[in-house]
Amino acid sequence: MDRQDIYVKTDKASEEIQNRKYKLSQALRSLLIMIDGTKTIGSYVTQAVALGDVTAMLQELEQQGFIKKSTDAPRPLPTSMPGGKTSPGTGQEKGPAKTGGGMIDLGTLFTSGDQDKSKKK
C-alpha cells in the first residue's frame, strides 16, 4: 500500500454504512466513513491516528472488499518518444503550433506603444 494511493468505497461499504450489515468495529467503520475517493492514504494516516494503526486498518478494509484503489487516480504526464510523438494514445504530436494548441505567440504580448518605446532606447 503506497501512501499516495487513493481509495474509493465499494458497494459492500455502502451496505455497511447504511445498514451495519457486516458489523465492523467502530474504529474500522469510522475510517470507512472517512474514505471519500479524493484523499491519499497518507492523509488518512495523519488524520485518523487516534483510531489506531490506520495502515493495517486500511489493508483490512481492502482485503474484506470495503475499499479498492481508485482507477481515476492522476496519471503521469506523457513522455516524449522518438519521432516527436508523445506516449501512445495521446494523439498529440510535436510540431508547428495550431489553433488551440496551447502555444502563445509572444509577439501578441506587446502593443505598438511598447514597441515604439523599445526603439527609442
ZAROZA-223422 format. One record per atom (N, C-alpha, C): residue in three letters; atom name; x, y, z. Coordinates in nm, 4 decimals, always signed. Atoms other than C-alpha are relative to their C-alpha. Last residue first. Layout:
N
+------+------+----------+----------+----------+
| rest | atom |        u |        v |        w |
+------+------+----------+----------+----------+
|  ALA |   CA |        X |        Y |        Z |
...
+------+------+----------+----------+----------+
END
This chain:
121
+------+------+----------+----------+----------+
| rest | atom |        u |        v |        w |
+------+------+----------+----------+----------+
|  LYS |    N |  -0.1096 |  +0.0230 |  -0.0946 |
|  LYS |   CA |  +1.6113 |  +5.3351 |  -2.6175 |
|  LYS |    C |  +0.1305 |  -0.0276 |  -0.0671 |
|  LYS |    N |  -0.0572 |  -0.1271 |  -0.0406 |
|  LYS |   CA |  +1.3738 |  +5.4918 |  -2.8711 |
|  LYS |    C |  +0.1197 |  -0.0198 |  +0.0928 |
|  LYS |    N |  -0.0815 |  -0.0530 |  +0.1106 |
|  LYS |   CA |  +1.3034 |  +5.1577 |  -3.0445 |
|  LYS |    C |  +0.0720 |  +0.1281 |  +0.0418 |
|  SER |    N |  -0.1225 |  +0.0785 |  +0.0078 |
|  SER |   CA |  +1.1876 |  +4.9944 |  -2.7173 |
|  SER |    C |  +0.0909 |  +0.0501 |  -0.1103 |
|  LYS |    N |  -0.0876 |  -0.0332 |  -0.1113 |
|  LYS |   CA |  +0.9391 |  +5.2760 |  -2.6574 |
|  LYS |    C |  +0.1329 |  -0.0753 |  -0.0099 |
|  ASP |    N |  -0.0554 |  -0.1313 |  +0.0250 |
|  ASP |   CA |  +0.7882 |  +5.2341 |  -3.0051 |
|  ASP |    C |  +0.0974 |  +0.0384 |  +0.1106 |
|  GLN |    N |  -0.1032 |  +0.0160 |  +0.1015 |
|  GLN |   CA |  +0.7446 |  +4.8596 |  -2.9476 |
|  GLN |    C |  +0.0663 |  +0.1329 |  -0.0305 |
|  ASP |    N |  -0.1151 |  +0.0637 |  -0.0622 |
|  ASP |   CA |  +0.5619 |  +4.9188 |  -2.6210 |
|  ASP |    C |  +0.1140 |  -0.0115 |  -0.1016 |
|  GLY |    N |  -0.0623 |  -0.1001 |  -0.0848 |
|  GLY |   CA |  +0.3256 |  +5.1639 |  -2.7913 |
|  GLY |    C |  +0.1242 |  -0.0558 |  +0.0674 |
|  SER |    N |  -0.0816 |  -0.0846 |  +0.0879 |
|  SER |   CA |  +0.2536 |  +4.9092 |  -3.0669 |
|  SER |    C |  +0.0712 |  +0.1083 |  +0.0833 |
|  THR |    N |  +0.0842 |  -0.0918 |  +0.0768 |
|  THR |   CA |  +0.1379 |  +4.6690 |  -2.8007 |
|  THR |    C |  +0.0905 |  +0.0854 |  -0.0864 |
|  PHE |    N |  -0.0464 |  -0.1376 |  +0.0049 |
|  PHE |   CA |  +0.3463 |  +4.3738 |  -2.6915 |
|  PHE |    C |  -0.0967 |  +0.0841 |  -0.0813 |
|  LEU |    N |  -0.0069 |  -0.0535 |  -0.1351 |
|  LEU |   CA |  +0.2074 |  +4.0386 |  -2.5791 |
|  LEU |    C |  +0.0392 |  +0.1469 |  +0.0028 |
|  THR |    N |  +0.1289 |  -0.0598 |  -0.0340 |
|  THR |   CA |  +0.0977 |  +3.9467 |  -2.9308 |
|  THR |    C |  -0.0006 |  +0.0606 |  +0.1389 |
|  GLY |    N |  +0.0144 |  -0.1281 |  +0.0670 |
|  GLY |   CA |  +0.4574 |  +3.8952 |  -3.0377 |
|  GLY |    C |  -0.1314 |  +0.0689 |  +0.0338 |
|  LEU |    N |  -0.0533 |  -0.1040 |  -0.0859 |
|  LEU |   CA |  +0.4923 |  +3.6194 |  -2.7783 |
|  LEU |    C |  -0.0111 |  +0.1390 |  -0.0619 |
|  ASP |    N |  -0.0821 |  -0.0815 |  +0.0888 |
|  ASP |   CA |  +0.2622 |  +3.3961 |  -2.9824 |
|  ASP |    C |  +0.0488 |  +0.1179 |  +0.0826 |
|  ILE |    N |  +0.0236 |  -0.1435 |  -0.0073 |
|  ILE |   CA |  +0.1395 |  +3.1560 |  -2.7159 |
|  ILE |    C |  +0.0951 |  +0.0690 |  -0.0958 |
|  MET |    N |  -0.1200 |  -0.0793 |  +0.0237 |
|  MET |   CA |  +0.1108 |  +2.7802 |  -2.7754 |
|  MET |    C |  -0.0386 |  +0.1480 |  +0.0049 |
|  GLY |    N |  -0.0619 |  -0.0369 |  -0.1258 |
|  GLY |   CA |  -0.1730 |  +2.5839 |  -2.6140 |
|  GLY |    C |  +0.1264 |  +0.0830 |  -0.0158 |
|  GLY |    N |  -0.1037 |  +0.0945 |  -0.0391 |
|  GLY |   CA |  -0.2685 |  +2.4026 |  -2.9320 |
|  GLY |    C |  +0.0718 |  +0.0361 |  +0.1273 |
|  GLY |    N |  +0.0431 |  +0.0758 |  -0.1164 |
|  GLY |   CA |  -0.5983 |  +2.5866 |  -2.9721 |
|  GLY |    C |  +0.1045 |  -0.0962 |  +0.0510 |
|  THR |    N |  +0.1008 |  -0.0706 |  -0.0789 |
|  THR |   CA |  -0.5126 |  +2.6947 |  -3.3256 |
|  THR |    C |  -0.0443 |  -0.0882 |  +0.1151 |
|  LYS |    N |  +0.1271 |  -0.0070 |  +0.0705 |
|  LYS |   CA |  -0.2061 |  +2.5036 |  -3.4382 |
|  LYS |    C |  -0.0976 |  +0.0742 |  +0.0900 |
|  ALA |    N |  +0.1167 |  -0.0281 |  -0.0833 |
|  ALA |   CA |  +0.1530 |  +2.5442 |  -3.3287 |
|  ALA |    C |  -0.1232 |  +0.0097 |  -0.0878 |
|  PRO |    N |  +0.0463 |  -0.1382 |  +0.0016 |
|  PRO |   CA |  +0.4055 |  +2.3828 |  -3.5560 |
|  PRO |    C |  -0.1259 |  +0.0166 |  +0.0840 |
|  GLY |    N |  -0.0047 |  -0.0613 |  +0.1314 |
|  GLY |   CA |  +0.5339 |  +2.0440 |  -3.4460 |
|  GLY |    C |  -0.0499 |  +0.1420 |  +0.0071 |
|  LYS |    N |  -0.0743 |  -0.1253 |  -0.0031 |
|  LYS |   CA |  +0.5225 |  +1.7955 |  -3.1653 |
|  LYS |    C |  +0.0018 |  +0.0572 |  -0.1402 |
|  GLU |    N |  -0.1295 |  +0.0044 |  +0.0647 |
|  GLU |   CA |  +0.2473 |  +1.5390 |  -3.1882 |
|  GLU |    C |  +0.0678 |  +0.1346 |  +0.0159 |
|  GLN |    N |  -0.0663 |  -0.1288 |  +0.0139 |
|  GLN |   CA |  -0.0544 |  +1.4722 |  -2.9707 |
|  GLN |    C |  +0.1351 |  -0.0212 |  -0.0674 |
|  GLY |    N |  +0.0420 |  -0.0667 |  +0.1213 |
|  GLY |   CA |  -0.2910 |  +1.1789 |  -3.0115 |
|  GLY |    C |  +0.0656 |  +0.1343 |  -0.0215 |
|  THR |    N |  +0.0270 |  -0.1394 |  -0.0342 |
|  THR |   CA |  -0.2424 |  +1.0777 |  -2.6506 |
|  THR |    C |  -0.0462 |  +0.0788 |  -0.1214 |
|  GLY |    N |  +0.1362 |  -0.0263 |  -0.0434 |
|  GLY |   CA |  -0.2875 |  +0.7076 |  -2.7198 |
|  GLY |    C |  -0.0290 |  +0.1452 |  +0.0332 |
|  PRO |    N |  +0.1098 |  +0.0505 |  +0.0836 |
|  PRO |   CA |  +0.0781 |  +0.6152 |  -2.7362 |
|  PRO |    C |  -0.1353 |  +0.0343 |  +0.0604 |
|  SER |    N |  +0.0373 |  +0.1376 |  -0.0303 |
|  SER |   CA |  +0.3122 |  +0.8395 |  -2.5363 |
|  SER |    C |  -0.1179 |  -0.0446 |  -0.0843 |
|  THR |    N |  +0.0097 |  +0.0274 |  -0.1423 |
|  THR |   CA |  +0.4150 |  +1.1599 |  -2.7087 |
|  THR |    C |  -0.0427 |  -0.1442 |  +0.0188 |
|  LYS |    N |  +0.1340 |  +0.0294 |  -0.0492 |
|  LYS |   CA |  +0.5340 |  +1.1856 |  -3.0654 |
|  LYS |    C |  +0.0043 |  -0.0229 |  +0.1500 |
|  GLY |    N |  +0.0728 |  -0.1184 |  -0.0403 |
|  GLY |   CA |  +0.8481 |  +1.3654 |  -3.1788 |
|  GLY |    C |  -0.1403 |  -0.0250 |  +0.0507 |
|  GLY |    N |  +0.0862 |  -0.0432 |  +0.1086 |
|  GLY |   CA |  +0.9880 |  +1.0751 |  -3.3785 |
|  GLY |    C |  -0.0869 |  +0.1191 |  +0.0371 |
|  PRO |    N |  -0.0701 |  -0.0308 |  +0.1256 |
|  PRO |   CA |  +1.1359 |  +0.9021 |  -3.0766 |
|  PRO |    C |  -0.0994 |  +0.0374 |  -0.1094 |
|  MET |    N |  -0.0535 |  +0.1213 |  +0.0613 |
|  MET |   CA |  +0.9055 |  +0.9207 |  -2.7722 |
|  MET |    C |  +0.0756 |  +0.0405 |  -0.1260 |
|  SER |    N |  -0.0313 |  -0.0107 |  +0.1413 |
|  SER |   CA |  +0.8264 |  +1.2112 |  -2.5414 |
|  SER |    C |  +0.0625 |  -0.1300 |  -0.0489 |
|  THR |    N |  -0.1413 |  -0.0248 |  +0.0256 |
|  THR |   CA |  +0.6697 |  +1.1290 |  -2.2068 |
|  THR |    C |  +0.0250 |  -0.0003 |  -0.1498 |
|  PRO |    N |  -0.0600 |  +0.0798 |  +0.1053 |
|  PRO |   CA |  +0.3023 |  +1.1649 |  -2.1290 |
|  PRO |    C |  +0.1461 |  +0.0378 |  -0.0206 |
|  LEU |    N |  +0.0020 |  -0.0682 |  +0.1289 |
|  LEU |   CA |  +0.2223 |  +1.3234 |  -1.7921 |
|  LEU |    C |  +0.0653 |  -0.0873 |  -0.1057 |
|  PRO |    N |  -0.1192 |  -0.0782 |  +0.0317 |
|  PRO |   CA |  +0.1721 |  +1.0776 |  -1.5074 |
|  PRO |    C |  -0.0136 |  +0.0653 |  -0.1367 |
|  ARG |    N |  -0.0955 |  +0.0737 |  +0.0816 |
|  ARG |   CA |  -0.1894 |  +0.9778 |  -1.4387 |
|  ARG |    C |  +0.1249 |  +0.0857 |  -0.0221 |
|  PRO |    N |  -0.0735 |  -0.0786 |  +0.0993 |
|  PRO |   CA |  -0.3967 |  +1.1184 |  -1.1541 |
|  PRO |    C |  +0.1040 |  -0.0842 |  -0.0730 |
|  ALA |    N |  -0.1147 |  -0.0695 |  -0.0581 |
|  ALA |   CA |  -0.6053 |  +0.8489 |  -0.9800 |
|  ALA |    C |  +0.0722 |  +0.0782 |  -0.1085 |
|  ASP |    N |  -0.0006 |  -0.1380 |  +0.0480 |
|  ASP |   CA |  -0.9346 |  +0.7690 |  -1.1516 |
|  ASP |    C |  +0.1153 |  +0.0800 |  +0.0572 |
|  THR |    N |  -0.0522 |  +0.0068 |  +0.1365 |
|  THR |   CA |  -0.8890 |  +0.3920 |  -1.1154 |
|  THR |    C |  +0.0054 |  +0.1385 |  -0.0613 |
|  SER |    N |  +0.0711 |  -0.0792 |  +0.0991 |
|  SER |   CA |  -0.9249 |  +0.4343 |  -0.7414 |
|  SER |    C |  +0.0652 |  -0.0175 |  -0.1360 |
|  LYS |    N |  -0.0765 |  -0.1100 |  +0.0595 |
|  LYS |   CA |  -0.7810 |  +0.1549 |  -0.5337 |
|  LYS |    C |  -0.0827 |  +0.0687 |  -0.1068 |
|  LYS |    N |  -0.0893 |  +0.0436 |  +0.1082 |
|  LYS |   CA |  -1.0443 |  -0.0516 |  -0.3570 |
|  LYS |    C |  +0.0741 |  +0.1217 |  -0.0528 |
|  ILE |    N |  -0.0627 |  -0.1075 |  +0.0774 |
|  ILE |   CA |  -1.2473 |  -0.0256 |  -0.0370 |
|  ILE |    C |  +0.0855 |  -0.0619 |  -0.1093 |
|  PHE |    N |  +0.0739 |  -0.1234 |  -0.0280 |
|  PHE |   CA |  -1.4933 |  -0.2492 |  +0.1517 |
|  PHE |    C |  +0.0549 |  +0.1196 |  -0.0780 |
|  GLY |    N |  +0.0787 |  -0.0469 |  +0.1135 |
|  GLY |   CA |  -1.3710 |  -0.5730 |  -0.0063 |
|  GLY |    C |  -0.0822 |  +0.1244 |  +0.0255 |
|  GLN |    N |  +0.1388 |  +0.0421 |  -0.0185 |
|  GLN |   CA |  -1.2527 |  -0.7551 |  +0.3076 |
|  GLN |    C |  -0.0939 |  +0.0540 |  -0.1082 |
|  GLN |    N |  +0.0072 |  +0.1464 |  +0.0084 |
|  GLN |   CA |  -0.8909 |  -0.7311 |  +0.1951 |
|  GLN |    C |  -0.1429 |  -0.0507 |  +0.0135 |
|  GLU |    N |  -0.0214 |  +0.0391 |  +0.1396 |
|  GLU |   CA |  -0.9304 |  -0.3574 |  +0.1314 |
|  GLU |    C |  -0.0152 |  -0.1517 |  -0.0163 |
|  LEU |    N |  +0.1179 |  -0.0432 |  +0.0760 |
|  LEU |   CA |  -1.0844 |  -0.2874 |  +0.4709 |
|  LEU |    C |  +0.0122 |  -0.0412 |  -0.1470 |
|  GLU |    N |  +0.1105 |  +0.0885 |  -0.0363 |
|  GLU |   CA |  -0.8104 |  -0.4953 |  +0.6367 |
|  GLU |    C |  -0.1265 |  +0.0351 |  -0.0782 |
|  GLN |    N |  -0.0270 |  +0.1288 |  +0.0645 |
|  GLN |   CA |  -0.5381 |  -0.3079 |  +0.4485 |
|  GLN |    C |  -0.1135 |  -0.0986 |  +0.0288 |
|  LEU |    N |  +0.0299 |  -0.0179 |  +0.1417 |
|  LEU |   CA |  -0.6946 |  +0.0213 |  +0.5549 |
|  LEU |    C |  +0.0227 |  -0.1300 |  -0.0764 |
|  MET |    N |  +0.1458 |  -0.0058 |  +0.0124 |
|  MET |   CA |  -0.6962 |  -0.0948 |  +0.9175 |
|  MET |    C |  -0.0416 |  +0.0156 |  -0.1466 |
|  ALA |    N |  +0.0505 |  +0.1371 |  -0.0159 |
|  ALA |   CA |  -0.3317 |  -0.2007 |  +0.8983 |
|  ALA |    C |  -0.1521 |  -0.0028 |  -0.0181 |
|  THR |    N |  -0.0461 |  +0.0762 |  +0.1157 |
|  THR |   CA |  -0.2382 |  +0.1433 |  +0.7624 |
|  THR |    C |  -0.0535 |  -0.1427 |  +0.0050 |
|  VAL |    N |  +0.0843 |  -0.0310 |  +0.1152 |
|  VAL |   CA |  -0.4545 |  +0.3194 |  +1.0215 |
|  VAL |    C |  +0.0414 |  -0.0810 |  -0.1227 |
|  ASP |    N |  -0.0898 |  +0.0234 |  +0.1131 |
|  ASP |   CA |  -0.2845 |  +0.1564 |  +1.3178 |
|  ASP |    C |  -0.0802 |  +0.0125 |  -0.1294 |
|  GLY |    N |  -0.0932 |  +0.1122 |  -0.0139 |
|  GLY |   CA |  -0.5056 |  +0.3109 |  +1.5876 |
|  GLY |    C |  +0.0923 |  -0.0085 |  -0.1200 |
|  LEU |    N |  +0.0709 |  +0.1268 |  +0.0170 |
|  LEU |   CA |  -0.8194 |  +0.5258 |  +1.5632 |
|  LEU |    C |  +0.0901 |  -0.1218 |  +0.0193 |
|  ALA |    N |  +0.0664 |  +0.0369 |  -0.1251 |
|  ALA |   CA |  -0.6463 |  +0.8315 |  +1.7131 |
|  ALA |    C |  -0.0735 |  -0.1342 |  -0.0106 |
|  VAL |    N |  -0.0964 |  +0.0654 |  -0.0878 |
|  VAL |   CA |  -0.4129 |  +0.8475 |  +1.4108 |
|  VAL |    C |  -0.0648 |  -0.0471 |  +0.1309 |
|  ALA |    N |  +0.0734 |  +0.0953 |  -0.0836 |
|  ALA |   CA |  -0.7092 |  +0.9278 |  +1.1867 |
|  ALA |    C |  +0.0901 |  -0.0752 |  +0.0968 |
|  GLN |    N |  +0.1274 |  -0.0513 |  -0.0527 |
|  GLN |   CA |  -0.5858 |  +1.2454 |  +1.0181 |
|  GLN |    C |  -0.0633 |  -0.0922 |  +0.1045 |
|  THR |    N |  -0.0227 |  -0.1135 |  -0.0897 |
|  THR |   CA |  -0.2170 |  +1.1505 |  +0.9716 |
|  THR |    C |  -0.1292 |  +0.0502 |  +0.0649 |
|  VAL |    N |  -0.0930 |  +0.0428 |  -0.1052 |
|  VAL |   CA |  -0.2740 |  +0.8003 |  +0.8334 |
|  VAL |    C |  +0.0224 |  +0.1141 |  +0.0987 |
|  TYR |    N |  +0.0783 |  +0.0722 |  -0.1014 |
|  TYR |   CA |  -0.5783 |  +0.9251 |  +0.6416 |
|  TYR |    C |  +0.0883 |  -0.0429 |  +0.1169 |
|  SER |    N |  +0.0805 |  -0.0987 |  -0.0725 |
|  SER |   CA |  -0.3644 |  +1.1836 |  +0.4623 |
|  SER |    C |  -0.0859 |  -0.0674 |  +0.1063 |
|  GLY |    N |  -0.0834 |  -0.0770 |  -0.0928 |
|  GLY |   CA |  -0.1040 |  +0.9220 |  +0.3729 |
|  GLY |    C |  -0.0804 |  +0.1012 |  +0.0796 |
|  ILE |    N |  -0.0134 |  +0.0827 |  -0.1196 |
|  ILE |   CA |  -0.3716 |  +0.7009 |  +0.2173 |
|  ILE |    C |  +0.0813 |  +0.0746 |  +0.1052 |
|  THR |    N |  -0.0973 |  +0.1082 |  +0.0062 |
|  THR |   CA |  -0.4405 |  +0.9821 |  -0.0266 |
|  THR |    C |  +0.0006 |  -0.0788 |  +0.1310 |
|  LYS |    N |  -0.1189 |  -0.0139 |  -0.0850 |
|  LYS |   CA |  -0.7574 |  +1.1867 |  -0.0259 |
|  LYS |    C |  +0.0918 |  -0.1207 |  -0.0146 |
|  THR |    N |  -0.0826 |  -0.1131 |  +0.0431 |
|  THR |   CA |  -1.0098 |  +1.2142 |  -0.3108 |
|  THR |    C |  +0.1302 |  +0.0105 |  +0.0783 |
|  GLY |    N |  -0.0425 |  +0.0117 |  +0.1394 |
|  GLY |   CA |  -1.2145 |  +0.8926 |  -0.3060 |
|  GLY |    C |  +0.0839 |  +0.1151 |  -0.0499 |
|  ASP |    N |  +0.0845 |  -0.0784 |  +0.0902 |
|  ASP |   CA |  -1.4038 |  +0.9835 |  +0.0108 |
|  ASP |    C |  +0.0433 |  -0.0038 |  -0.1458 |
|  ILE |    N |  -0.0503 |  +0.0212 |  +0.1364 |
|  ILE |   CA |  -1.2837 |  +0.7402 |  +0.2774 |
|  ILE |    C |  -0.0937 |  +0.0715 |  -0.0973 |
|  MET |    N |  -0.0901 |  -0.1088 |  +0.0405 |
|  MET |   CA |  -1.3861 |  +0.8925 |  +0.6125 |
|  MET |    C |  +0.0452 |  -0.0109 |  -0.1456 |
|  ILE |    N |  +0.0827 |  -0.1183 |  +0.0268 |
|  ILE |   CA |  -1.6856 |  +0.6583 |  +0.6555 |
|  ILE |    C |  +0.0866 |  +0.1161 |  -0.0504 |
|  LEU |    N |  +0.0716 |  +0.0239 |  +0.1257 |
|  LEU |   CA |  -1.4525 |  +0.3596 |  +0.6250 |
|  LEU |    C |  -0.0845 |  +0.1215 |  -0.0386 |
|  LEU |    N |  -0.0965 |  -0.0211 |  +0.1077 |
|  LEU |   CA |  -1.2294 |  +0.5013 |  +0.8983 |
|  LEU |    C |  -0.0675 |  -0.0180 |  -0.1354 |
|  SER |    N |  -0.0320 |  -0.1438 |  +0.0028 |
|  SER |   CA |  -1.5255 |  +0.5327 |  +1.1336 |
|  SER |    C |  +0.0972 |  +0.0315 |  -0.1128 |
|  ARG |    N |  +0.1146 |  -0.0680 |  +0.0592 |
|  ARG |   CA |  -1.6421 |  +0.1802 |  +1.0440 |
|  ARG |    C |  +0.0257 |  +0.1500 |  -0.0112 |
|  LEU |    N |  -0.0005 |  +0.0291 |  +0.1440 |
|  LEU |   CA |  -1.2987 |  +0.0366 |  +1.1117 |
|  LEU |    C |  -0.1129 |  +0.0742 |  -0.0705 |
|  ALA |    N |  -0.1173 |  -0.0647 |  +0.0599 |
|  ALA |   CA |  -1.2809 |  +0.2132 |  +1.4510 |
|  ALA |    C |  +0.0046 |  -0.0229 |  -0.1509 |
|  GLN |    N |  +0.0242 |  -0.1445 |  +0.0086 |
|  GLN |   CA |  -1.6387 |  +0.1172 |  +1.5484 |
|  GLN |    C |  +0.1171 |  +0.0719 |  -0.0677 |
|  SER |    N |  -0.0290 |  -0.0674 |  -0.1265 |
|  SER |   CA |  -1.5765 |  -0.2481 |  +1.4661 |
|  SER |    C |  -0.0211 |  +0.1500 |  -0.0195 |
|  LEU |    N |  -0.1398 |  -0.0416 |  -0.0191 |
|  LEU |   CA |  -1.7430 |  -0.3722 |  +1.1502 |
|  LEU |    C |  +0.0165 |  +0.0612 |  +0.1389 |
|  LYS |    N |  -0.0351 |  -0.0193 |  -0.1410 |
|  LYS |   CA |  -2.0855 |  -0.5379 |  +1.1811 |
|  LYS |    C |  +0.1499 |  +0.0261 |  +0.0228 |
|  TYR |    N |  -0.1164 |  +0.0863 |  -0.0249 |
|  TYR |   CA |  -2.1163 |  -0.6612 |  +0.8209 |
|  TYR |    C |  +0.0570 |  +0.0171 |  +0.1406 |
|  LYS |    N |  +0.0209 |  +0.1385 |  +0.0421 |
|  LYS |   CA |  -2.4718 |  -0.5301 |  +0.7614 |
|  LYS |    C |  +0.1146 |  -0.0931 |  +0.0411 |
|  ARG |    N |  -0.0887 |  +0.0743 |  -0.0915 |
|  ARG |   CA |  -2.4297 |  -0.2071 |  +0.9561 |
|  ARG |    C |  -0.0079 |  -0.1504 |  -0.0263 |
|  ASN |    N |  +0.0745 |  +0.1000 |  -0.0774 |
|  ASN |   CA |  -2.7305 |  -0.0919 |  +0.7480 |
|  ASN |    C |  +0.0811 |  -0.0732 |  +0.1068 |
|  GLN |    N |  +0.1443 |  -0.0226 |  -0.0111 |
|  GLN |   CA |  -2.6296 |  +0.2291 |  +0.5680 |
|  GLN |    C |  -0.0673 |  -0.0938 |  +0.1008 |
|  ILE |    N |  +0.0261 |  -0.1345 |  -0.0526 |
|  ILE |   CA |  -2.2534 |  +0.2319 |  +0.6291 |
|  ILE |    C |  -0.1507 |  +0.0209 |  +0.0222 |
|  GLU |    N |  -0.0433 |  -0.0073 |  -0.1403 |
|  GLU |   CA |  -2.2141 |  -0.1438 |  +0.5900 |
|  GLU |    C |  -0.0358 |  +0.1354 |  +0.0602 |
|  GLU |    N |  +0.0897 |  +0.0847 |  -0.0794 |
|  GLU |   CA |  -2.4221 |  -0.1585 |  +0.2715 |
|  GLU |    C |  +0.0344 |  +0.0080 |  +0.1484 |
|  SER |    N |  +0.1272 |  -0.0717 |  -0.0099 |
|  SER |   CA |  -2.2301 |  +0.1357 |  +0.1269 |
|  SER |    C |  -0.1003 |  -0.0784 |  +0.0835 |
|  ALA |    N |  -0.0181 |  -0.1071 |  -0.0982 |
|  ALA |   CA |  -1.9017 |  -0.0393 |  +0.2045 |
|  ALA |    C |  -0.1304 |  +0.0770 |  +0.0202 |
|  LYS |    N |  +0.0013 |  +0.0656 |  -0.1302 |
|  LYS |   CA |  -2.0196 |  -0.3507 |  +0.0171 |
|  LYS |    C |  +0.0151 |  +0.1033 |  +0.1121 |
|  ASP |    N |  +0.1410 |  +0.0170 |  -0.0346 |
|  ASP |   CA |  -2.0975 |  -0.1301 |  -0.2821 |
|  ASP |    C |  -0.0131 |  -0.0653 |  +0.1377 |
|  THR |    N |  +0.0700 |  +0.0940 |  +0.0867 |
|  THR |   CA |  -1.7298 |  -0.0326 |  -0.2821 |
|  THR |    C |  -0.1476 |  -0.0036 |  +0.0393 |
|  LYS |    N |  +0.0873 |  +0.0987 |  -0.0636 |
|  LYS |   CA |  -1.5699 |  +0.2735 |  -0.1275 |
|  LYS |    C |  -0.0634 |  -0.0896 |  -0.1059 |
|  VAL |    N |  +0.1421 |  -0.0312 |  +0.0079 |
|  VAL |   CA |  -1.2838 |  +0.4524 |  -0.3006 |
|  VAL |    C |  -0.0784 |  -0.1114 |  +0.0687 |
|  TYR |    N |  +0.0971 |  +0.1081 |  -0.0058 |
|  TYR |   CA |  -0.9111 |  +0.4502 |  -0.2341 |
|  TYR |    C |  -0.1422 |  +0.0537 |  -0.0055 |
|  ILE |    N |  +0.1306 |  -0.0551 |  -0.0330 |
|  ILE |   CA |  -0.6328 |  +0.6858 |  -0.3357 |
|  ILE |    C |  -0.0998 |  -0.1146 |  -0.0076 |
|  ASP |    N |  +0.1183 |  +0.0653 |  +0.0556 |
|  ASP |   CA |  -0.2763 |  +0.5634 |  -0.3315 |
|  ASP |    C |  -0.1266 |  +0.0704 |  +0.0471 |
|  GLN |    N |  +0.0601 |  -0.0867 |  +0.1011 |
|  GLN |   CA |  -0.0042 |  +0.8171 |  -0.2457 |
|  GLN |    C |  -0.1237 |  -0.0627 |  -0.0643 |
|  ARG |    N |  +0.0641 |  -0.1138 |  -0.0679 |
|  ARG |   CA |  +0.0884 |  +0.6425 |  +0.0828 |
|  ARG |    C |  -0.0666 |  +0.0956 |  -0.0984 |
|  ASP |    N |  -0.0785 |  -0.1220 |  +0.0153 |
|  ASP |   CA |  +0.1565 |  +0.3253 |  -0.1173 |
|  ASP |    C |  -0.0753 |  +0.1167 |  +0.0636 |
|  MET |    N |  +0.0857 |  -0.1176 |  +0.0000 |
|  MET |   CA |  +0.0000 |  +0.0000 |  +0.0000 |
|  MET |    C |  +0.0901 |  +0.1237 |  +0.0000 |
+------+------+----------+----------+----------+
END
